[in-house]
Amino acid sequence: MQRIVLFLIAIMTMSTIDAQTLTERQQGLAACACLMAQGDLERLEPAVHMALDKGVTINELKEAFSQLYAYTGFPRSLNALGVLSKVLEASPRGGLEGVWQEGKPWKRPAEWDDAKKAYELGTKNQTQLSGKPFNYEFCPQDDYYLKSHLFGDIFAGDQLSAADREIVTVAALSGLEGVAPQLAAHKQGAVNMGNSKQLVDDLCTWLCNEGYTLSTKWPKGEPNPYGKYFIGQSYLADVGGGVMNVTFEPRCRNNWHIHHKQVQVLICVAGRGWYQEWGKAPVEMTPGTVIAIPAEVKHWHGAQKDSWFQHLTYHKDVQEDASNEWCEPVDDATYNVLTK
């Protein structure tokens, strides 16, 4: 009978974990962590506003930015804390959705005064995160730093749960290049620390779809040879069959232009962007959006202010003497009014 009860409890626990959904608060933490890791202070500032509006406390953000020094270095950690301080100084009474929460008071972890306890806690946390005992015998120094400091001293703080800490870490690593092994390990670690696999997958998808990362199967390509007709940096990749993939950095857009005697097709595959025809309202583009641009229509397309944007493009109904006419840039007055 006892075994049956334990089995039912386990099933109920698994169901609860599987039913987890990514909350707005977790999205706020993830956005800030990802942009902090990239060192993108311009985009981090509105993300901090968003996170505080969505229920992340001030002390939780301090803890997240402090923890991430272990993954991104002190310069980016301190810069992110500087952005948080700037936001709080500019809006001391909170954001549009009410007063921001200070959170529970910070207190010095007892482990900081006992190296043995910190090491023991770190060993326990690292074992749970890894799913088995982890010993990095190749480099004893790093093995000690990981156990004693990262998973000991840092994880001893009580501002963030272990599950939230891994959301922060996965989000930060998602924003960096060249860390695929660590990202894969921490995605599994996030599950081991209490998040569901579906939630972790949803987190990574959300970061990509919102344009905080550019994690797609489509190649980024090389700097766009038509860059003189763009404001900001773009990249071009030939993916075959007459189809090109264009990648726009945040705020990047092309000039107004006209395709003569041919129809251009745009297919958004990552991030968020805009398409606008002359004299008409702009159209938001998200993954899956398809737009066929008639010949002779003056238009532009590009990324949202705070998002990468990637679209495939090709031409159809191409007639003899088809050409492309580049016109004036999309001025800031036109672009800056665009919001999500």
N, C-alpha and C positions, 0 to 999 in steps of 0.2 A: 504494500500500500504506500509506504514511504517513497519507494522508487517511482511510483506512478505520479505522486504529488510533485516530486522534484522534476519529473519529466514535463509535467504540465506547466510548472513555473518557468522552466527553461523555454518552452514553446512560447509562452506569453511574453517573456523577456525578448526573445528574438523578434516577435511580431511588433513589439513596441519600437525596437531599434529600426526594423525595416520600414516602419511607418514614419520615421523622422522626415521632416521637410526642412529645407534651408530657410531660415527665418530672415527677416529684414535686418535684425541685429547682426546675425552672422554675416550677411552680405556686407554690412557696413564695416565690420572688422576685416573681412577679406579684401575689400576694395582698398582700404588704407594700407594693409600689409603689402599688397601687390605693388601699389604705386610707390610705397616707401622703398621696397627692394629695388625698383628701377631707378630711384633717385629723381622721380618726376615730381618735383615740388609744386609746379604749376597746377597739375591735375590733382595733387594730393590735398590741396587746400579745400576745394569744394567737396572732396570725398570725406574729409574730416567733418565738415558741416553735416553731410548726409548721415554719417555714422552716428554722430551725436543726436541728430534728429530722430534716428531710428532706435534709440535706446541704448547704444553703447555708452558707458560712463566715461568720464574724463580719466579716471584712474585706470580703467581697463585699457584705454588707448595708450596711456603712459607705459603700462606693463607690456603691451604688445610691441611697441616701438623699442622698449628696452630689451626684451627677449630677442628681438630680431638682430641685435648687434652681433649675436653669435653666428648669424647666417649671412649678414650683409656688411658687417663692419661698423665700427663706431661712427665714422663720418655720416653715413646715411641714417643711422639711428638718431644721432644728435640733430641732424637736419630735420628729420620728421618731428622730433620733439619741439624743435623751433617753430615748425609750421603750426603745431597744436597750440603752442603758446601764443602765437600771432593771432590765431582764430579766436582764442579765449579773450585776448586783450581787445580785439575789435568788437566782440559780441559778449560782453561780460554777463549779460542777462539771459543769454541763451539764444536759440534760433527761432525760426518762424513757428515751429510746432510746440513752443513752450520752453521752460527753463531746462537747460541741460543738467544732467545728473552728475554730481561729483563722484558718487559711488562710495563703497565702503572705505573707511580710512586705511591708508597704507600702514602696515606694521612690519617691522624688521623680523624676518624669519629666524627662528631659533637655530636653524642649521648653519647660519652664517657664523655662529660663534662656536661651532663644533665640527671640525673638518671630517671627523669620522662619521657623524650623523649625516652630513651632506653627501659623503661618498656612498653610504648605505642607501640613502633615499634615491640617489642618482642611479645606482645599480638596479634598484627595484623598478624605477620608472623606465629605464632603458630596456630592461628585460620585458616589461609589459608592452612597450612600444614595438620592440623587435619581434615579439612572439616567442622569444627564446633567449637564453643568456648570450650576451654579446661581449666578446673580448677581442680588442684590436691589437693583437700581439705584434703585428708588423711595426706599429708605432706606439709604444707604451705611453708617450707623452699625450698624444691625442686621446688614447683610451682613458687616461686619468682626467683630462679636461672634460671629456664628454660626461663621464660619470659624476665627477665631483662638482663641476661648475654648471654645465648646461642643464643636465637632467637632475642635478642636485640643488645647487644654489638658486638657479633661475626658476626651476619648477617648484621650488619651495614656497614661492609667493602665492598668496591666496586670492589675487585679483581675478585670475582666469582659471577656469577648470582645465584639466588635462585635455579634454575634448576640444575646447576652444583654442588651446595653445596649438594643437595640431592643425586646426582650421587656419590659424594665422600662419603657421609654417608652410603648409601646402600652398596657400595663396601667394606667399612671398616667393617660394621656389618656382611657382608657375610663371612669375614675371621675369625670371632670369634665364639666360641662355647657358647651355653647357652644364646643367645640373640634373640631367635626366635620371641618373641612378638615384640621387638623393630624393628627387621628387617622387619617383616610384616607391621608394622605401617609406617615405612619409605619408603617402596616400594609404598604404597598408597600415602604417602606424596610426593614422587618424582613425581607422576602423578599430584597431586594437585598443585605442584609448576612449572608445565609447560612441563614435559616430557610425552611422550605417554606411555601407559601401555606396548605396544609392545617393545618400546625401553628399558624400565626397565627390562622386561623379557629377552630381548636379552642380556642386560648387565650381568645379573646373569648367563645366559647360557654361555656367553663368558668367564666369570671368571672361571667357572667350567671347560669348555673345554680346556682352556689354562693352567689349573692346578694351578691357583692362590688359588682356594678353592677346597674343596672336598665335594661337595654337590650332592650326588647321593642317589638312593634308595638302593644301595648295602651296606651291613654292612662292617664297617672297620675291625671288628674282634679284636683278641688279638695279642700281639707280636708274631711274627712268630717263632714256635719252631725250625725251620730250619735256624734260624738267623745266625748261624756260617758259613753258606754257602753264606751269603750275605754281601755286603759292604753297610753300612747304615741301616736304620730301615725299616722293613717291617711288615705287619700284615696279619693274615690269618683268614678267616671266612668260615665255612662250610654252603653253601646255599642250600644243599639238592640235592638228585639225583646224587650223585657222583661228583658234581660241587663245586669247591672251589673258593673263591674270594680272590685275593692277592692285597694288597694295598702297594704301594711303596712311601716313602717320596722322595722329590726331591733329585737327585743324587744317590738314592739307586738302586742297581742292584745285581742280583744273579751271582754266579760263572759260568764259562763255565760248561756245564753238558751234559749228554747223556742219553736218555731214550732207554733202551734196550727192544726190543720185544713189543713195544707199541708206539702209535702215541699220541702226546700231542697236544691239541687244545687250542689256546689262543683267547679270545674275549675281546678287549679293551672296557671298559664301562665308563671310566672317565679319564680326564687328557691326558697327552702325554707321550709316552715312545718309547723305541727302542727294536727291535729284530734283532739278527745277528747270522748267521751261520758261522762256521769256514771257513775262506778263501773267504767269500763273503761280499758284501757291506751291511751295516746296513739298516734296513727297519724301517721307522717311523710308530708308532702306534698311532692312534687317535680313538675317540669313533666310534665304528662300524667296526674297522679293525679286521679281522679274519685270523688267521694263523694256519695251520695244520703242525706240525713239524714231519717229517718222523722219524721212529725209526732209531737208530744208528747215528743220525746227532748231532754233537757237536754244541752247541749254548748257547746263554745267552739272557736275556731280563731284562729290568728295566726302571726306570724313566728318563726323560730328566733332565738336570741340574737344571732347574728352574720350574719344574712342578711336582705336584703329579701325580701318575699313578695308575690305577686300572684295573685289568683284571680278567675275569673268566677263569678258566682252568679245563679241564677234560681230561681223556685218553680214547682212543678207539682202536679197533683192538688189544686188550690186549691178548698176548699169554702166555702160561705157562712159569713160571720162569721170568716174566717181572721184570725189576729192573731199578733203577736210579743210575747213576754214577756221582758223583760230582768231578769236576776237578779244575784247578787253577782259582784264581780270575781274573776278568776283570781289567787289570792294568789301571792306570790313563792315560797313553799315548794313549791307545786305546779308552778310554771313553771320554777324554777331547776334542778330535777333533770333537765330535758330536755336531752339532748345529741344530737349527730349519730349 
